[in-house]
Amino acid sequence: MRYLQSFHRRLRYLREAGQLSCSDIAAMCGVEETVVQRWEALEPKQRSYPGIAELLDLCVKTETPLEQMLDMNEDSDADQLELPGLVVSNGDGLAEALKELEQEIERVRLSDEEMEILRRFRKASTDNRRMVLQLLGG
């Protein structure tokens, strides 16, 4: 998990900067709130990491570049990227892996209408957010 060493700090920063709760992130990634809390755990033994689908959901739905969430060291193995659920190298199957990645990105891409709803929700007051979540059954 060398590419995710500081993911917990980057996630917390992203959440706080976007005024998002762990529950908001959980809903975006299709996981339980406790899973997001484990992603942010300060103690390494208690920490877990997102899979590629959750990581892509997070990036697409928060409009955050993937590189911003990963520890990309240019001095390390530049020919290989290891993410949970995805290993891509310059060798066999690169085209197939990229096609699969494109399909996954397309699956989680928000429509213009969804983006507008998310923008408005983020700008809403805490009380209004709570009211919206209650209406949605969250």
Backbone bond lengths (Angstrom), bond angles and torsions (degrees), N, CA, C in turn:
res aa  C-N    CA-C-N  psi(-1)  N-CA   C-N-CA  omega(-1)  CA-C   N-CA-C  phi
1 M - - - 1.455 - - 1.527 111.70 -
2 R 1.305 116.27 33.51 1.462 118.41 -175.47 1.523 112.50 -63.18
3 Y 1.315 118.36 -26.01 1.460 120.27 179.52 1.534 112.36 -79.69
4 L 1.322 115.76 -8.38 1.466 120.02 -177.90 1.525 112.66 -116.94
5 Q 1.324 117.74 17.47 1.463 121.03 -176.04 1.524 112.81 -56.36
6 S 1.306 118.34 -41.33 1.469 120.14 -178.97 1.535 111.89 -108.70
7 F 1.331 116.47 18.15 1.468 120.66 -179.71 1.521 111.09 -55.71
8 H 1.335 117.31 -41.46 1.471 120.32 -177.27 1.534 111.14 -59.04
9 R 1.323 117.31 -39.83 1.474 120.40 178.52 1.528 110.93 -72.07
10 R 1.317 115.99 -40.37 1.465 119.70 -179.15 1.532 110.58 -66.30
11 L 1.322 116.91 -38.70 1.464 121.09 178.47 1.519 110.56 -64.64
12 R 1.321 116.73 -46.44 1.458 120.62 -179.64 1.536 109.96 -60.17
13 Y 1.337 117.16 -43.64 1.456 120.93 178.61 1.530 110.64 -61.78
14 L 1.327 116.82 -45.99 1.467 121.87 178.98 1.522 110.55 -59.02
15 R 1.320 115.67 -44.48 1.465 120.88 -179.28 1.524 111.18 -62.63
16 E 1.335 115.21 -49.19 1.458 119.34 -177.33 1.525 111.70 -67.20
17 A 1.325 117.72 -40.74 1.468 121.18 179.16 1.531 111.29 -64.20
18 G 1.327 116.62 -35.01 1.458 121.03 179.98 1.512 113.59 -91.88
19 Q 1.338 116.29 5.37 1.461 122.21 -178.00 1.524 111.44 52.73
20 L 1.329 114.93 47.36 1.459 121.81 -179.96 1.523 109.64 -109.29
21 S 1.305 116.42 145.75 1.464 121.41 176.10 1.530 109.19 -92.82
22 C 1.318 115.70 168.82 1.466 119.51 174.16 1.525 109.65 -60.06
23 S 1.303 116.01 -34.27 1.464 120.93 177.95 1.528 111.35 -64.25
24 D 1.327 116.95 -39.96 1.467 121.13 177.60 1.523 110.57 -61.15
25 I 1.334 115.87 -46.87 1.469 120.99 -179.86 1.522 109.74 -63.96
26 A 1.325 116.75 -41.86 1.466 120.94 179.34 1.524 110.78 -59.50
27 A 1.328 116.50 -43.46 1.464 120.25 179.50 1.528 110.83 -64.31
28 M 1.313 117.11 -39.99 1.471 120.54 179.10 1.523 112.01 -63.79
29 C 1.331 115.49 -36.26 1.467 120.27 -174.13 1.528 112.98 -96.90
30 G 1.324 117.20 -4.60 1.457 120.53 179.11 1.516 113.55 70.07
31 V 1.340 116.09 36.11 1.469 121.00 179.29 1.518 109.07 -128.65
32 E 1.311 115.87 172.10 1.460 121.17 176.78 1.531 109.91 -76.72
33 E 1.311 116.97 154.36 1.467 121.93 179.38 1.529 111.27 -59.34
34 T 1.326 117.19 -35.71 1.475 120.28 179.52 1.531 111.69 -63.53
35 V 1.329 116.72 -29.79 1.471 120.56 177.41 1.526 109.24 -65.42
36 V 1.329 116.98 -44.41 1.469 121.27 178.93 1.525 109.60 -63.87
37 Q 1.312 117.45 -39.08 1.464 120.80 177.72 1.528 110.96 -62.29
38 R 1.338 117.41 -36.72 1.472 120.34 176.69 1.526 111.09 -70.38
39 W 1.330 117.37 -31.88 1.466 120.27 176.12 1.526 110.41 -63.43
40 E 1.331 116.45 -32.14 1.466 121.52 -177.59 1.527 113.23 -95.41
41 A 1.307 118.29 0.35 1.469 121.31 -175.70 1.525 110.99 -55.02
42 L 1.328 115.39 135.57 1.464 120.47 179.03 1.526 111.37 -75.04
43 E 1.314 116.95 -35.46 1.463 121.96 -179.56 1.529 109.53 -80.47
44 P 1.345 117.84 117.68 1.473 120.82 -177.05 1.533 114.35 -54.38
45 K 1.323 117.29 -33.33 1.473 119.74 -178.83 1.518 112.48 -70.48
46 Q 1.323 116.98 -21.40 1.461 121.42 -179.91 1.526 111.87 -96.85
47 R 1.320 116.51 -7.94 1.460 122.39 -173.60 1.526 111.62 -82.97
48 S 1.327 115.10 144.22 1.464 121.70 170.50 1.527 107.12 -127.45
49 Y 1.314 115.97 173.44 1.459 120.56 -175.10 1.517 109.95 -129.66
50 P 1.344 115.80 151.42 1.471 118.81 179.14 1.523 111.45 -73.56
51 G 1.325 115.58 153.91 1.451 121.14 171.08 1.521 108.37 -79.73
52 I 1.302 116.63 173.84 1.469 120.36 -177.35 1.528 111.28 -61.87
53 A 1.331 118.17 -38.41 1.467 120.36 -179.90 1.526 110.78 -63.53
54 E 1.327 116.68 -44.37 1.464 120.05 179.72 1.530 111.01 -66.85
55 L 1.321 115.70 -40.25 1.463 120.19 179.58 1.527 110.89 -62.93
56 L 1.319 116.56 -42.66 1.467 120.36 178.33 1.526 111.20 -68.03
57 D 1.334 116.98 -41.03 1.469 120.07 176.14 1.526 109.83 -55.75
58 L 1.323 115.50 -48.00 1.458 121.30 -178.94 1.526 111.07 -58.97
59 C 1.313 116.39 -48.69 1.471 120.43 -177.71 1.523 112.27 -65.53
60 V 1.314 117.10 -45.57 1.462 120.15 -177.96 1.523 110.91 -67.95
61 K 1.304 117.26 -44.95 1.462 120.72 -174.78 1.524 113.44 -75.42
62 T 1.326 117.66 -19.62 1.465 120.21 175.69 1.520 111.61 -105.45
63 E 1.342 115.53 2.91 1.463 121.61 -179.02 1.526 111.19 56.05
64 T 1.335 115.59 42.26 1.459 122.83 -178.98 1.521 109.49 -109.21
65 P 1.321 118.78 128.12 1.467 120.35 177.31 1.532 110.79 -61.23
66 L 1.310 116.73 138.85 1.455 121.97 179.69 1.523 111.19 -55.03
67 E 1.333 116.57 -40.36 1.465 120.51 -178.61 1.523 112.13 -59.67
68 Q 1.325 116.52 -27.80 1.465 121.02 -179.60 1.529 111.57 -70.56
69 M 1.326 116.65 -23.70 1.463 120.42 -178.52 1.534 112.61 -94.82
70 L 1.321 117.06 -12.27 1.464 121.72 -175.31 1.522 111.62 -109.43
71 D 1.327 115.42 155.98 1.461 122.24 173.47 1.516 107.37 -91.14
72 M 1.304 115.84 95.89 1.458 120.43 -178.98 1.522 108.67 -101.69
73 N 1.320 116.56 106.87 1.450 122.73 179.43 1.521 107.90 -101.65
74 E 1.308 116.91 115.46 1.464 120.79 -176.36 1.522 112.58 -64.24
75 D 1.336 118.12 -22.11 1.459 120.99 -179.38 1.517 112.90 -79.73
76 S 1.329 117.39 -17.17 1.464 120.40 -176.83 1.514 110.61 -80.88
77 D 1.311 116.83 -168.85 1.461 122.02 -178.23 1.518 110.68 -59.93
78 A 1.304 116.97 94.23 1.461 120.90 -177.13 1.522 112.32 -71.54
79 D 1.322 117.61 -15.07 1.455 119.86 -177.35 1.522 113.15 -92.34
80 Q 1.317 118.23 3.55 1.456 119.29 -177.79 1.514 110.64 -144.58
81 L 1.316 115.36 137.33 1.449 122.89 176.46 1.512 107.69 -124.13
82 E 1.319 116.69 121.69 1.458 121.34 -179.26 1.513 109.03 -111.64
83 L 1.304 115.77 118.62 1.454 122.47 174.11 1.521 107.42 -126.59
84 P 1.332 117.13 154.21 1.463 118.08 177.28 1.517 110.51 -56.89
85 G 1.296 117.28 123.62 1.455 121.63 178.52 1.513 114.06 85.77
86 L 1.337 118.04 -1.38 1.459 120.10 -178.39 1.518 109.76 -149.55
87 V 1.308 116.65 125.01 1.458 121.53 172.79 1.521 106.62 -127.01
88 V 1.305 115.53 120.26 1.456 120.78 -178.96 1.517 108.24 -122.57
89 S 1.303 117.85 130.97 1.458 121.73 173.71 1.517 107.91 -132.94
90 N 1.312 116.10 174.04 1.457 119.94 -179.30 1.512 112.45 -75.10
91 G 1.308 117.63 1.30 1.454 121.76 -177.58 1.511 112.66 -89.17
92 D 1.309 115.30 -139.86 1.459 123.39 -175.00 1.525 112.91 -60.74
93 G 1.321 115.45 142.85 1.456 121.97 170.07 1.507 116.37 76.30
94 L 1.324 118.99 12.57 1.458 120.49 -178.31 1.531 110.78 -61.66
95 A 1.305 116.77 -44.51 1.466 120.02 -179.63 1.524 110.77 -61.31
96 E 1.323 116.70 -42.63 1.472 120.99 178.95 1.526 110.84 -64.17
97 A 1.330 116.66 -42.28 1.471 120.32 179.31 1.524 110.70 -64.27
98 L 1.317 117.48 -40.37 1.467 120.77 178.34 1.522 111.59 -66.40
99 K 1.316 116.93 -38.43 1.464 120.74 177.27 1.527 110.09 -62.88
100 E 1.336 115.88 -43.57 1.471 120.82 178.19 1.524 110.57 -62.72
101 L 1.317 116.84 -40.46 1.460 121.57 178.73 1.529 110.70 -64.86
102 E 1.323 117.77 -42.56 1.463 121.64 177.13 1.525 111.13 -60.66
103 Q 1.320 117.22 -41.11 1.467 121.18 178.65 1.528 110.25 -64.08
104 E 1.320 116.66 -41.00 1.460 120.79 179.79 1.528 110.70 -66.20
105 I 1.315 116.89 -41.19 1.467 120.70 177.97 1.523 110.11 -63.56
106 E 1.313 117.40 -42.95 1.465 121.27 179.33 1.532 110.82 -63.16
107 R 1.327 116.53 -35.69 1.463 121.15 -179.98 1.535 111.73 -62.89
108 V 1.334 117.19 -36.17 1.462 120.12 -174.86 1.524 113.54 -99.86
109 R 1.316 117.84 -1.67 1.462 121.37 -178.95 1.523 109.97 -65.48
110 L 1.324 115.80 132.42 1.464 120.99 179.02 1.521 110.97 -81.49
111 S 1.323 115.30 144.86 1.464 119.83 173.93 1.531 107.89 -74.65
112 D 1.327 116.87 167.24 1.464 120.78 177.95 1.525 110.66 -59.44
113 E 1.316 115.93 -39.15 1.465 120.61 179.54 1.533 110.94 -64.55
114 E 1.332 117.14 -43.24 1.464 121.24 178.47 1.533 110.81 -64.42
115 M 1.326 116.81 -38.70 1.467 121.05 178.84 1.526 110.09 -62.99
116 E 1.328 116.75 -42.29 1.460 120.71 -179.64 1.532 110.50 -65.55
117 I 1.313 117.01 -41.86 1.472 120.82 177.80 1.517 109.84 -61.31
118 L 1.333 117.90 -44.48 1.464 122.10 179.62 1.523 110.91 -63.67
119 R 1.325 117.88 -42.33 1.477 121.19 177.77 1.524 111.09 -59.71
120 R 1.324 115.22 -46.13 1.472 119.41 -179.47 1.533 110.82 -65.40
121 F 1.332 116.15 -39.71 1.463 120.24 179.39 1.529 110.36 -62.59
122 R 1.314 116.50 -42.96 1.470 120.50 -179.56 1.520 112.03 -64.07
123 K 1.318 117.17 -32.45 1.466 121.12 -179.21 1.525 112.44 -82.79
124 A 1.317 117.26 -13.44 1.460 121.76 -176.34 1.527 111.01 -70.42
125 S 1.316 115.40 156.04 1.462 120.57 176.35 1.532 109.29 -69.88
126 T 1.312 115.04 164.84 1.462 120.40 179.93 1.525 111.03 -58.86
127 D 1.331 116.87 -42.00 1.469 120.62 179.35 1.527 111.28 -63.33
128 N 1.321 116.00 -42.53 1.469 119.24 179.23 1.522 111.08 -66.60
129 R 1.317 117.16 -38.41 1.468 120.03 177.22 1.526 110.32 -61.51
130 R 1.321 115.32 -45.33 1.466 120.52 179.88 1.527 110.41 -59.59
131 M 1.335 115.97 -42.11 1.456 121.16 -179.92 1.534 110.31 -64.05
132 V 1.313 117.04 -43.81 1.471 121.11 178.81 1.533 110.00 -61.70
133 L 1.321 116.27 -44.61 1.477 119.60 -179.95 1.521 111.10 -63.82
134 Q 1.331 117.00 -37.45 1.463 119.52 176.82 1.523 110.74 -64.55
135 L 1.315 116.51 -42.02 1.475 120.37 178.01 1.528 111.54 -61.87
136 L 1.329 115.80 -34.90 1.459 120.43 -179.30 1.526 112.54 -83.63
137 G 1.327 115.80 -4.37 1.466 119.23 178.34 1.514 112.65 84.82
138 G 1.334 118.87 18.43 1.471 123.05 -178.02 1.418 111.80 -101.01
